[in-house]
Amino acid sequence: MSQLLPESTDTHPIPQEAFDWYDEYAHGVIDRRTFLDRLTTLTAAGFSMAVLLEALTPNYSLAEQVSFNDPDIKAQYATFKSPKGHGEGRGYLVVPAKLQGKRPAVLVVHENRGLNPYVKDVARRVAKAGFVAFAPDALHPLGGYPGNDDEGRSMQGSMDRGKIEQDFIAAAKFLKSHDLSNGKLGAVGFCFGGYIVNMLAATLGDALNAGVPFYGTPAAKEIRKNIKAPLLVQLAELDGRVNGTLEDYEADLKANNVQYTMHMYEKANHGFHNDSTGRYDKEMAELAWKRTIEFFNKHLT
């Protein structure tokens, strides 16, 4: 099981603004130098830069809940055609080891830095729960996730956003029609991946059977009317950036009679499900994941 990374120095909890600055840095609002300069202001108050960075940046050695050697799953890589995107996509396909017949399928969508070890582990968790899981890597056209998030973030930021979206649309269609799929398709994504889930719901219509966006921004307003899939919207109370988009999104979901549930997780930061950083909130993450699997069981099985 994952362990929670340090959230404090010896005497004081890490201030909320440090998490907010990391969110701004991770989403391109500020550059790395500005992020580090801001953290430096906290060292004058007795915080160690090493402890701050350890809590804020990923340590993927702590983020494995389901081993790739787990006897209950089988994992491999698969490619798919993406004629409107980058031509070809590639992802991590994980299935229950004792697969009998066809199973519902779930697309797992990474953050804005490629298919890192945390998201691969999420795909294994989905398969262990009995679904066919597929986690595409948006960075495949550039050689795939490079092994660290900073470089991955820069790589993804350099790519054509529209082609990336088309790659995920193609991945969803590939998974829905896969030989191991029974045609029922769900999607779960985190941050950028949460946006992709919202976008897929608004693009695929009733071809998507259930969507679970974790702290993701909405799809473009003009296509929200196409959403047919039930949505389980997972949100963090301290995530002002994403939460600022909710009022308008919820109004459109209501206007279009979309079946949806929104959960706001108390005192949780953006990224609270990611168990590789100090933003991880074990209690809230486990509750959100329990709800996610129950939601997929309800709408896909």
LUMDO-637543 format. One record per residue: residue in three letters; residue number from 1; x, y, z of N, C-alpha, C, O in turn. Coordinates in steps of 0.1 Angstrom, whole numbers, plus 5000, padded with zeros to 4 digits. Each point is the difference from the previous one (the first is absolute). Last residue first. Layout:
N
rest;nr;n.X;n.Y;n.Z;ca.X;ca.Y;ca.Z;c.X;c.Y;c.Z;o.X;o.Y;o.Z
ALA;NUM;X;Y;Z;X;Y;Z;X;Y;Z;X;Y;Z
...
//
This chain:
301
rest;nr;n.X;n.Y;n.Z;ca.X;ca.Y;ca.Z;c.X;c.Y;c.Z;o.X;o.Y;o.Z
THR;301;4781;4973;4843;4998;4985;5001;4986;4997;5000;4996;4988;5001
LEU;300;5020;5058;4996;5007;4992;4990;4998;4985;5001;5002;4993;4990
HIS;299;4981;5042;5041;4997;5004;4986;5006;4992;4989;4996;5002;4988
LYS;298;5010;4989;5060;4986;5003;4998;4996;5003;4986;4990;4995;4995
ASN;297;5055;4998;5019;4993;4988;5001;4985;5002;4997;4993;4992;4994
PHE;296;5035;5045;5007;5002;4992;4988;4993;4987;5001;4994;4995;4990
PHE;295;5004;5032;5048;4993;5007;4989;5002;4992;4987;4990;4999;4992
GLU;294;5033;4987;5046;4985;4998;5002;4993;5006;4988;4990;4994;4995
ILE;293;5055;5015;5008;4998;4986;4996;4985;4996;5001;4995;4993;4992
THR;292;5018;5051;5022;5002;4998;4986;4997;4986;4995;4993;4998;4990
ARG;291;5005;5013;5056;4989;5005;4993;5001;4998;4985;4991;4997;4993
LYS;290;5045;4992;5034;4989;4991;5003;4988;5004;4992;4993;4992;4994
TRP;289;5043;5037;5005;5003;4988;4992;4989;4990;5002;4995;4993;4990
ALA;288;5005;5046;5036;4997;5003;4986;5001;4988;4991;4993;4998;4991
LEU;287;5019;4997;5055;4985;5002;4998;4997;5003;4986;4990;4994;4994
GLU;286;5055;5003;5016;4994;4987;5001;4985;5001;4999;4994;4991;4994
ALA;285;5030;5049;5007;5003;4993;4988;4994;4986;5000;4994;4996;4990
MET;284;5003;5032;5049;4991;5005;4989;5003;4992;4987;4990;4997;4992
GLU;283;5036;4992;5045;4986;4997;5003;4991;5005;4989;4991;4992;4995
LYS;282;5056;5016;5001;4997;4986;5000;4985;4997;5002;4994;4993;4993
ASP;281;5032;5048;4985;4992;4999;5012;4994;4986;5000;4991;4997;4993
TYR;280;5052;5032;4980;4991;4988;5002;4993;5000;5013;5006;5003;5011
ARG;279;5028;5028;4973;4986;5005;4998;4990;4988;5003;4988;5002;5002
GLY;278;5061;4994;4999;4993;5004;5012;4986;5005;4999;4994;5003;5010
THR;277;5025;4961;4954;5004;5013;5005;4993;5003;5013;4991;4993;5004
SER;276;5002;4967;4969;5015;5002;4999;5004;5013;5005;5012;5003;5000
ASP;275;4942;4978;4994;5007;4996;5012;5015;5000;4999;5007;4994;5008
ASN;274;4946;5030;4971;5014;4996;4996;5008;4997;5012;5004;5009;5007
HIS;273;4952;5009;4994;4999;4985;4998;5014;4995;4997;5003;4988;5000
PHE;272;4988;5059;5006;4999;4993;5013;5000;4985;4998;5003;4992;5010
GLY;271;4999;5049;4959;5010;4989;5000;4999;4991;5012;5009;4992;5003
HIS;270;4974;5056;5005;5001;4994;4986;5011;4990;5000;5011;5002;5005
ASN;269;4972;5004;5043;5006;5008;4990;4998;4994;4986;4997;4988;4999
ALA;268;4972;5010;5050;5009;4993;4990;5005;5010;4990;4993;5009;4996
LYS;267;4974;4996;5041;5014;5004;5003;5010;4993;4991;5012;4998;5003
GLU;266;4941;4981;4991;5003;5011;5010;5015;5001;5003;5007;4990;5002
TYR;265;4965;4995;4953;5008;4994;5011;5006;5010;5009;5008;5008;4996
MET;264;4948;4988;4969;5010;5009;5004;5007;4994;5012;4994;4998;5011
HIS;263;4974;4982;4946;5004;4999;5014;5012;5010;5002;5009;5000;4993
MET;262;4946;4991;4971;5013;5007;5003;5003;4998;5015;4992;5002;5009
THR;261;4977;4974;4949;5002;5002;5014;5013;5007;5002;5010;4996;4993
TYR;260;4950;4994;4964;5014;5003;5005;4999;5001;5016;4990;5003;5005
GLN;259;4982;4991;4944;5000;4993;5013;5014;5002;5006;5010;4995;4994
VAL;258;4965;5038;4970;5010;4990;5002;5000;4995;5014;4998;5007;5010
ASN;257;4975;5028;4964;4994;4988;5007;5010;4989;5001;4997;4988;4999
ASN;256;5008;5059;4985;5000;4989;4990;4996;4987;5006;5001;4989;4994
ALA;255;5003;5050;5032;4992;5005;4989;4998;4989;4990;4990;4999;4993
LYS;254;5039;4994;5044;4985;5000;5004;4992;5003;4988;4989;4994;4998
LEU;253;5057;5009;4996;4996;4986;5002;4985;4999;5004;4993;4991;4995
ASP;252;5026;5052;5000;4998;4993;4987;4996;4986;5002;4992;4995;4992
ALA;251;5018;5029;5047;4988;5006;4994;4997;4993;4986;4989;4998;4997
GLU;250;5051;4992;5025;4989;4993;5007;4987;5005;4994;4990;4993;4998
TYR;249;5050;5028;4987;4999;4986;4996;4987;4993;5005;4993;4993;4993
ASP;248;5018;5051;5022;4995;5000;4986;4998;4986;4995;4991;4997;4993
GLU;247;5027;5007;5050;4987;5006;5000;4994;4999;4986;4988;4996;4998
LEU;246;5058;4991;5011;4989;4990;5003;4986;5006;4998;4991;4993;4995
THR;245;5057;5025;5002;4993;4997;4987;4987;4992;5002;4993;4997;4991
GLY;244;5039;5015;5044;4994;5013;4994;4993;4997;4987;4992;5009;4996
ASN;243;5032;4957;5028;4987;5002;5005;4993;5013;4995;4988;5002;5000
VAL;242;5057;4986;4988;4990;4992;4993;4986;5003;5006;4991;5001;4992
ARG;241;5045;5023;5027;5001;5002;4986;4989;4992;4993;4992;5005;4991
GLY;240;5014;4992;5057;4993;5012;4995;5000;5001;4985;4990;5005;4994
ASP;239;5017;4957;5043;5004;5002;4986;4992;5011;4994;4991;4998;4992
LEU;238;5005;4981;5053;5010;5011;4999;5005;5003;4986;5009;5007;4998
GLU;237;4958;4958;5012;4995;5012;5006;5010;5012;4998;4996;5011;4998
ALA;236;4998;4947;4968;5008;5003;5012;4996;5014;5005;5000;5010;4993
LEU;235;4974;4949;4975;5005;5014;5001;5008;5001;5014;4996;4993;5010
GLN;234;4977;4973;4950;5007;4999;5012;5009;5013;5002;5008;5003;4991
VAL;233;4946;4975;4981;5010;5011;5000;5007;5001;5014;4993;5003;5010
LEU;232;4978;4963;4957;5003;5001;5014;5012;5009;5001;5011;4997;4996
LEU;231;4948;4992;4964;5013;5005;5005;5001;5000;5015;4991;5003;5007
PRO;230;4980;4974;4947;5000;5004;5014;5014;5004;5004;5010;4993;4996
ALA;229;4977;5011;4952;5005;4991;5010;4998;5005;5014;5001;5012;5002
LYS;228;4990;5013;4957;4990;4990;5003;5003;4991;5012;4992;4995;5007
ILE;227;5022;5055;4965;5003;4991;5011;4988;4991;5003;4989;5005;5003
ASN;226;5015;5033;4965;5001;4986;4995;5002;4990;5011;5000;4988;4997
LYS;225;4999;5060;5009;4986;4995;4997;5000;4986;4995;4990;4993;5001
ARG;224;5050;5033;5006;4995;4994;5012;4987;4994;4998;4996;4991;5007
ILE;223;5032;5036;4962;4998;4985;4998;4994;4993;5012;4998;4988;5000
GLU;222;5014;5060;4998;4991;4997;4989;4998;4986;4997;4990;4996;4993
LYS;221;5040;5021;5042;4985;5002;5003;4991;4996;4989;4989;4994;5002
ALA;220;5059;4982;5008;4995;5013;4994;4985;5001;5001;4993;4990;4998
ALA;219;5027;4978;5038;5001;5001;4986;4996;5014;4995;4993;5007;5008
PRO;218;5023;4990;5043;4990;4995;4991;5004;5000;4986;5010;5007;4996
THR;217;5025;4985;5045;4992;5011;4995;4990;4994;4990;5002;4990;4994
GLY;216;5018;4981;5048;5002;5004;4986;4991;5011;4996;4989;5001;5005
TYR;215;5019;4967;5037;5004;5014;4999;5005;5005;4986;5011;5004;4998
PHE;214;4973;4949;5000;5006;5005;5013;5006;5014;4997;5009;5001;4992
PRO;213;4951;4968;4981;5011;5010;5000;5004;5004;5014;4992;5004;5008
VAL;212;4980;4955;4968;5004;5004;5013;5012;5010;4999;5012;4995;5000
GLY;211;4945;4979;4969;5012;5008;5001;5003;5004;5014;4990;5005;5007
ALA;210;4979;4958;4958;5002;5005;5013;5014;5008;5000;5009;4995;4995
ASN;209;4972;4986;4965;4990;4996;5009;5001;5005;5014;4991;4999;5008
LEU;208;5021;5014;4937;5006;5000;5013;4989;4997;5010;4990;5006;5001
ALA;207;4997;4999;4956;5010;4990;4999;5009;4998;5013;5006;4990;5002
ASP;206;4958;5044;4989;4997;4987;5007;5009;4989;4998;4998;4989;5005
GLY;205;5023;5057;4985;4986;4998;5003;4997;4987;5007;5007;4997;5010
LEU;204;5036;5025;4975;4996;4986;4996;4985;4998;5002;4994;4991;4995
THR;203;5027;5051;5016;5004;4997;4986;4994;4987;4996;4995;4999;4989
ALA;202;5002;5019;5056;4994;5010;4991;5002;4997;4985;4993;5006;4992
ALA;201;5027;4967;5042;4986;5000;5002;4992;5009;4991;4989;4996;4995
LEU;200;5058;5005;5004;4995;4988;4994;4985;4999;5002;4993;4996;4991
MET;199;5028;5040;5031;5000;5002;4985;4995;4987;4993;4992;5002;4991
ASN;198;5014;4996;5056;4989;5009;4996;4999;5002;4985;4989;5001;4995
VAL;197;5048;4974;5020;4987;4993;5002;4988;5008;4997;4991;4996;4994
ILE;196;5051;5025;5004;4998;4991;4988;4987;4992;5002;4993;4997;4991
TYR;195;5021;5031;5045;4995;5008;4988;4997;4990;4989;4989;5002;4993
GLY;194;5032;4979;5042;4986;5003;5004;4993;5008;4989;4989;4998;4997
GLY;193;5057;4993;4999;4992;4989;4997;4985;5001;5004;4992;4995;4993
PHE;192;5039;5039;5019;4998;5000;4985;4992;4988;4996;4991;5001;4991
CYS;191;5006;4995;5055;5005;5013;4996;4998;5002;4985;4988;5000;4996
PHE;190;5003;4952;5012;5005;5009;5011;5006;5013;4995;5009;4999;4992
GLY;189;4953;4957;4994;5012;5007;4997;5003;5010;5011;4991;5004;5008
VAL;188;4976;4952;4970;5004;5007;5012;5013;5007;4997;5009;4995;4994
ALA;187;4947;4977;4979;5013;5007;5000;5002;5007;5013;4991;5006;5006
GLY;186;4979;4951;4967;5001;5010;5010;5013;5007;4998;5009;4996;4992
LEU;185;4956;4968;4978;5012;5008;5001;4999;5011;5011;4991;5008;5000
LYS;184;4988;4942;4976;4997;5011;5010;5013;5007;5003;5010;4994;5003
GLY;183;4990;4969;4967;4994;5012;4994;4996;5011;5010;4997;5011;4996
ASN;182;5027;4947;5012;4986;4996;4997;4993;5012;4994;4988;5000;4998
SER;181;5067;4985;5000;4990;5009;5006;4986;4996;4996;4998;4995;4989
LEU;180;5044;4986;4996;4998;4996;5014;4989;5008;5006;4995;4997;5012
ASP;179;5021;5011;4943;4995;4986;5001;4996;4996;5014;4991;4991;5002
HIS;178;5006;5061;4984;5011;4990;5002;4993;4986;5001;4989;4998;5005
SER;177;4991;5047;4989;4998;4990;4991;5010;4989;5001;5001;4991;4992
LYS;176;4999;5047;5037;4986;4996;5000;4998;4988;4990;4992;4991;5003
LEU;175;5051;5030;5000;4997;4992;5011;4986;4994;5000;4997;4989;5003
PHE;174;5017;5041;4963;5008;4987;4999;4996;4991;5012;4998;4988;4998
LYS;173;4984;5055;5002;4993;4992;4990;5008;4986;4998;4993;4990;4999
ALA;172;5026;5042;5029;4987;4996;5006;4993;4991;4990;4994;4990;5004
ALA;171;5046;5030;4982;5003;4990;5010;4987;4994;5006;4998;4988;5002
ALA;170;5000;5048;4968;5003;4988;4993;5002;4989;5010;4996;4988;4997
ILE;169;4998;5054;5021;4987;4996;4994;5003;4986;4992;4991;4991;5001
PHE;168;5046;5030;5016;4992;4994;5011;4987;4996;4995;4994;4990;5005
ASP;167;5034;5032;4965;5006;4987;5004;4992;4993;5011;4999;4988;4999
GLN;166;4989;5056;4987;4996;4990;4990;5006;4986;5003;4994;4990;4998
GLU;165;5019;5046;5029;4986;4997;5003;4995;4989;4990;4993;4991;5004
ILE;164;5050;5026;4989;5000;4992;5012;4986;4996;5003;4997;4988;5003
LYS;163;5009;5042;4962;5004;4986;4996;5000;4991;5012;4997;4988;4999
GLY;162;4994;5058;5009;4989;4994;4992;5003;4986;4996;4992;4991;5000
ARG;161;5042;5035;5022;4989;4996;5009;4989;4993;4993;4995;4990;5004
ASP;160;5057;5012;4982;4988;5005;4996;4988;4995;5008;4998;4988;5000
MET;159;5052;5015;5022;4993;4993;4989;4987;5007;4997;4995;5009;5007
SER;158;5038;5002;5028;5005;5004;4986;4992;4994;4989;5002;5003;4988
GLY;157;4990;4988;5059;4997;5014;4997;5005;5005;4986;4994;5009;4995
GLN;156;5017;4948;5022;4986;5000;4997;4995;5015;4996;4992;5002;4992
MET;155;5053;4991;5022;4997;4993;4987;4986;5001;4997;4996;5003;4988
SER;154;5018;5014;5053;5005;5009;4989;4996;4993;4986;4996;5007;4991
ARG;153;4994;4969;5048;4992;5011;4999;5004;5009;4988;4991;5005;4993
GLY;152;5036;4958;5018;4988;4996;4994;4990;5012;4998;4993;5000;4990
GLU;151;5047;5007;5033;5003;4999;4985;4987;4995;4993;4997;5005;4989
ASP;150;5000;4999;5058;5003;5013;4994;5002;4999;4985;4995;5008;4992
ASP;149;4998;4952;5034;4988;5008;4997;5003;5013;4994;4993;5005;4991
ASN;148;5035;4949;5002;4999;5010;5010;4989;5010;4996;4998;5002;4988
GLY;147;5012;4959;4986;5006;4996;5012;5000;5010;5011;5003;4997;5012
PRO;146;4979;5005;4941;5014;4999;5000;5006;4996;5013;5013;4998;5001
TYR;145;4941;4990;4968;5004;5007;5013;5015;4998;5002;5005;4989;4999
GLY;144;4984;5006;4950;4994;4996;5012;5005;5007;5013;5009;5009;4999
GLY;143;5000;4998;4952;5008;4989;5006;4995;4995;5013;5006;4991;5006
LEU;142;4974;5042;4964;5013;5006;5004;5009;4989;5007;5010;5004;5005
PRO;141;4944;4987;4982;5006;5005;4988;5014;5006;5002;5008;5001;4991
HIS;140;4967;4982;5047;5005;4990;4991;5006;5005;4987;5010;4995;4996
LEU;139;4967;5027;5044;5014;5003;4995;5005;4990;4991;5012;5001;4996
ALA;138;4945;4997;5026;5000;5010;4990;5014;5003;4994;5001;5006;4990
ASP;137;4979;4948;5030;5010;5010;5003;5000;5010;4990;5004;4998;4988
PRO;136;4956;4966;5033;5009;5005;4989;5010;5010;5005;4999;5006;5011
ALA;135;4973;4953;5012;5005;5013;5003;5009;5005;4989;5012;4996;5000
PHE;134;4947;4965;5013;5010;5004;4990;5004;5014;5003;4991;5009;5001
ALA;133;4981;4943;5021;5005;5014;5001;5010;5003;4990;5008;4992;4996
VAL;132;4949;4973;5018;5011;5001;4991;5005;5015;5000;4992;5008;4997
PHE;131;4985;4969;5047;4998;5007;4988;5012;4998;4990;5011;4998;5005
GLY;130;4983;4988;5043;4992;4992;4991;4998;5006;4987;4992;4994;4992
ALA;129;5035;5020;5048;4986;5001;5003;4991;4993;4990;4988;5000;5002
LYS;128;5058;5004;4991;4999;4991;5012;4985;5000;5005;4996;4991;5006
ALA;127;5017;5038;4959;4999;4986;4995;4998;4991;5012;4993;4990;4998
VAL;126;5013;5055;5012;4988;4999;4992;4998;4985;4996;4989;4994;5001
ARG;125;5051;5018;5019;4989;5000;5010;4987;4998;4993;4992;4992;5005
ARG;124;5046;5015;4968;5000;4986;5006;4989;4999;5011;4994;4989;5001
ALA;123;5012;5053;4979;4994;4990;4990;5000;4986;5006;4991;4992;4997
VAL;122;5029;5041;5029;4986;5002;5000;4993;4990;4990;4990;4994;5002
ASP;121;5057;5009;4998;4995;4993;5012;4985;5001;5001;4993;4990;5004
LYS;120;5028;5035;4963;5001;4985;4996;4995;4992;5012;4993;4990;4998
VAL;119;5011;5055;5010;4988;4997;4991;5000;4986;4995;4990;4994;4999
TYR;118;5047;5021;5027;4988;5001;5008;4988;4996;4992;4991;4992;5004
PRO;117;5052;5011;4975;4998;4988;5008;4987;5000;5008;4994;4990;5002
ASN;116;5007;5041;4954;5009;4998;5011;4997;4987;5008;4989;4995;4998
LEU;115;4999;5030;4954;4996;4988;5007;5011;4996;5011;5009;4992;4997
GLY;114;4984;5060;4986;5002;4987;4994;4996;4989;5010;4996;5002;5011
ARG;113;4998;5045;4997;5014;4997;4999;5003;4986;4995;5012;4995;5002
ASN;112;4946;5030;5014;5006;5008;4989;5015;4997;4998;5008;5009;4997
GLU;111;4958;4953;5024;5001;5015;5002;5007;5006;4988;5001;4994;4990
HIS;110;4974;4958;5002;5010;5006;5009;4998;5016;5001;4992;5006;4994
VAL;109;4972;4952;4997;5006;5011;4994;5009;5008;5010;4996;5004;5010
VAL;108;4976;4947;4977;5006;5006;5011;5009;5011;4995;5009;4998;4992
LEU;107;4946;4969;4992;5011;5008;4996;5006;5008;5012;4992;5006;5007
VAL;106;4978;4947;4991;5002;5013;5006;5012;5007;4995;5011;4994;5001
ALA;105;4950;4962;4989;5013;5006;4998;5000;5014;5006;4991;5007;4999
PRO;104;4981;4942;5006;4999;5014;4998;5014;5006;5000;5010;4994;5006
ARG;103;4987;4955;4979;4998;5008;5012;4998;5015;4996;5004;5004;4990
LYS;102;4994;4940;4989;5003;5014;4998;4996;5008;5013;4991;4996;5007
GLY;101;5023;4952;4997;4991;5008;4991;5004;5014;4999;5011;5004;5005
GLN;100;5013;4978;5032;4990;4990;4994;4990;5008;4992;4992;5007;5005
LEU;99;5059;4999;5021;4990;5006;4992;4991;4989;4993;5005;4991;4993
LYS;98;5033;5013;5043;4991;4989;4997;4988;5006;4993;4988;4998;5004
ALA;97;5046;5032;5006;5008;4988;4995;4990;4988;4997;5003;4993;4991
PRO;96;4985;5060;5003;5000;4990;5010;5006;4987;4995;4998;4996;4989
VAL;95;5020;5048;4988;4988;4992;5001;5000;4991;5012;5011;4996;5004
VAL;94;5014;5050;4969;5000;4991;5011;4987;4993;5001;4989;5007;5000
LEU;93;5045;5027;4967;4987;4992;5000;5001;4990;5011;5010;4991;5001
TYR;92;5013;5057;4981;5002;4989;5009;4987;4993;5002;4991;5006;5006
GLY;91;5025;5024;4949;4996;5001;5014;5002;4987;5007;5004;4990;4994
ARG;90;5001;5044;4957;5004;4988;5007;4996;5001;5015;5000;5011;5005
GLY;89;4990;5010;4940;5001;5002;5014;5004;4987;5006;5000;4989;4994
GLU;88;5001;5038;4954;5000;4988;5009;5001;5004;5014;5007;5009;5004
GLY;87;4983;5024;4964;5002;4989;4991;4999;4987;5007;4994;4990;4996
HIS;86;4999;5054;5023;5014;4999;4996;5003;4987;4992;5011;4997;4998
GLY;85;4940;5021;5002;5010;5005;5010;5014;4999;4995;5003;5006;4990
LYS;84;4958;4978;4987;4998;5015;5001;5009;5006;5011;5001;5012;5002
PRO;83;5001;4940;4987;5002;5008;4988;4997;5015;5001;5006;5007;4993
SER;82;5007;4950;5038;4994;5013;5003;5002;5010;4988;5008;5009;5000
LYS;81;4997;4934;5019;5001;5010;4989;4992;5013;5004;4990;5000;5007
PHE;80;5037;4964;5027;4987;5002;4993;5002;5011;4989;5009;5009;5001
THR;79;5020;4954;5036;4999;5012;4992;4986;5001;4993;4993;4989;4999
ALA;78;5029;4987;5049;4992;4999;4988;5000;5013;4992;5000;5011;5006
TYR;77;5025;4959;5039;4998;5012;4993;4993;4997;4987;5002;4989;4994
GLN;76;4994;4984;5055;5008;5001;4988;4998;5014;4994;4991;5007;5004
ALA;75;4995;4958;5042;5002;5013;4994;5009;4999;4988;5009;4991;4999
LYS;74;4956;4981;5039;5010;4998;4990;5001;5013;4993;4990;5006;4996
ILE;73;4991;4975;5056;5000;5008;4988;5010;4995;4990;5010;4993;5003
ASP;72;4984;4989;5042;4986;5002;4995;4999;5008;4987;4989;5001;4995
PRO;71;5053;4988;5030;4994;4988;4993;4986;5002;4995;4995;4993;4991
ASP;70;5045;5045;5016;4989;4995;5007;4993;4988;4992;4997;5002;4988
ASN;69;5042;5027;5001;5001;4986;5001;4988;4994;5008;5000;4988;5002
PHE;68;5006;5058;4991;4999;4995;4987;5001;4985;5000;4997;4993;4990
SER;67;4984;5032;5054;5013;4997;4993;4997;4995;4985;4990;4994;4998
VAL;66;4982;5040;5035;4998;4987;4993;5013;4997;4992;5003;5008;4990
GLN;65;4996;5031;5036;4991;4992;5008;4997;4986;4994;4997;4991;5007
GLU;64;5042;5052;4990;4995;4987;4995;4991;4993;5010;5004;4996;5010
ALA;63;5023;5047;4993;4987;5001;4994;4995;4987;4994;4991;5000;4991
LEU;62;5052;5015;5030;4990;4999;5010;4986;4998;4994;4990;4999;5008
SER;61;5049;5009;4966;5003;4988;5007;4990;4997;5011;4998;4989;5004
TYR;60;5003;5051;4969;4992;4989;4995;5004;4987;5006;4992;4990;4998
ASN;59;5008;5063;5014;5010;4989;5003;4992;4987;4996;4993;4994;5008
PRO;58;4999;5063;4980;4997;4986;5001;5012;4991;5004;5011;5003;4996
THR;57;4981;5049;5021;5003;4993;4988;4999;4985;5001;5002;4995;5011
LEU;56;4990;5035;5027;4992;5005;4988;5002;4993;4987;4992;4999;4992
ALA;55;5030;4991;5051;4986;4999;5002;4992;5004;4988;4989;4995;4997
GLU;54;5058;5008;5004;4997;4986;5002;4985;4999;5001;4994;4990;4995
LEU;53;5024;5053;5003;5000;4994;4987;4996;4985;5001;4994;4994;4991
LEU;52;5010;5030;5049;4990;5006;4992;4999;4993;4986;4989;4996;4996
VAL;51;5046;4993;5033;4987;4994;5005;4989;5006;4992;4990;4992;4996
ALA;50;5052;5025;4994;5000;4986;4997;4987;4993;5004;4994;4992;4993
MET;49;5015;5053;5019;4997;4999;4986;4999;4985;4996;4991;4996;4992
SER;48;4999;5021;5058;5011;4995;4992;4995;4999;4985;4989;4995;4997
PHE;47;4992;5040;5043;4998;4988;4992;5012;4996;4991;5006;5009;4994
GLY;46;4988;5031;5036;5004;4987;5007;4997;4988;4992;5003;4989;5005
ALA;45;4990;5058;4983;4991;4997;5011;5003;4987;5006;4993;4995;5009
ALA;44;5030;5020;4953;5003;5010;5010;4991;4998;5013;5004;5005;5010
THR;43;4989;4969;4951;5012;4995;5007;5004;5010;5011;5005;4996;5010
LEU;42;4960;5013;4958;4996;4992;5012;5012;4995;5008;4998;4997;5012
THR;41;5007;5028;4947;4995;5009;5011;4995;4992;5012;4999;5006;5011
THR;40;5016;4971;4950;5011;5005;5008;4995;5010;5011;5006;5000;5010
LEU;39;4964;4982;4957;5003;4990;5011;5011;5006;5009;5000;4997;5012
ARG;38;4990;5027;4950;4990;5001;5010;5002;4991;5011;4998;5003;5012
ASP;37;5031;4995;4952;5002;5012;5007;4989;5002;5011;5003;5005;5011
LEU;36;4994;4958;4960;5011;4998;5010;5002;5013;5008;5003;5000;5012
PHE;35;4965;5002;4953;4996;4991;5010;5010;4998;5011;4997;5001;5012
THR;34;5015;5025;4950;4990;5007;5009;4995;4991;5011;4999;5004;5011
ARG;33;5028;4976;4957;5008;5010;5007;4991;5007;5010;5004;5003;5012
ARG;32;4976;4967;4957;5007;4993;5011;5008;5010;5009;5000;4999;5012
ASP;31;4958;5022;4962;5011;4991;4996;5007;4994;5012;4997;5004;5012
ILE;30;4949;5009;4983;5013;5006;5004;5011;4990;4995;4997;4988;4999
VAL;29;4960;5001;4988;4997;5014;5004;5012;5008;5004;5002;5012;4996
GLY;28;4993;4940;4991;5005;5010;4991;4997;5014;5003;5003;5009;4992
HIS;27;4987;4948;5032;4991;5003;4989;5004;5012;4992;4992;5005;4992
ALA;26;5033;4979;5046;4997;4987;4992;4991;5003;4988;4999;4992;4991
TYR;25;5012;5044;5039;5011;4995;4993;4997;4988;4991;5003;5000;4988
GLU;24;4964;5016;5041;5002;5010;4990;5012;4996;4991;4999;5001;4988
ASP;23;4992;4972;5049;4990;4998;4991;5001;5010;4988;4999;4997;4988
TYR;22;5030;5007;5049;5004;4988;4992;4989;4998;4989;5003;4996;4989
TRP;21;4989;5038;5042;5011;5004;4990;5004;4988;4992;5002;5001;4988
ASP;20;4967;4991;5046;4994;5009;4989;5010;5004;4990;4998;5000;4988
PHE;19;5016;4976;5050;4993;4991;4991;4994;5008;4989;4999;4995;4989
ALA;18;5022;5030;5044;5010;4992;4993;4993;4990;4990;5005;4998;4989
GLU;17;4969;5029;5040;5005;5007;4988;5010;4993;4993;5002;5001;4988
GLN;16;4980;4983;5054;4992;4997;4988;5005;5007;4988;4999;4995;4989
PRO;15;5036;4992;5050;4989;5009;4998;4992;4997;4987;5006;4995;4990
ILE;14;5019;4969;5042;5003;5008;4988;4988;5009;4997;4989;4995;5000
PRO;13;5020;4990;5051;4994;4994;4987;5004;5009;4989;5002;5013;5002
HIS;12;5029;4984;5043;4989;5007;4994;4995;4993;4987;5008;4994;4993
THR;11;5029;4990;5036;4992;5008;5009;4987;5006;4994;4991;5002;5007
ASP;10;5044;4971;4971;5000;4994;5013;4989;5007;5009;4995;4994;5009
THR;9;4993;5009;4941;5014;5000;5006;4999;4994;5014;4989;4995;5004
SER;8;4974;4990;4960;5004;5011;5009;5015;4999;5002;5007;4990;4997
GLU;7;4967;4979;4977;4992;5012;4998;5005;5011;5009;4993;5011;5001
PRO;6;5027;4940;4975;5000;5010;5011;4991;5012;4997;5001;5005;4989
LEU;5;4984;4950;4986;5013;5007;5001;4999;5011;5011;4989;5004;5005
LEU;4;4983;4950;4993;4999;5014;4998;5013;5006;5002;5007;4998;5010
GLN;3;4986;4952;4971;5001;5007;5013;4999;5015;4997;5004;5004;4989
SER;2;4976;4947;4986;5008;5013;5000;5001;5006;5014;4992;4997;5009
MET;1;5004;4949;4983;4992;5012;5000;5009;5013;5000;5011;4999;5005
//
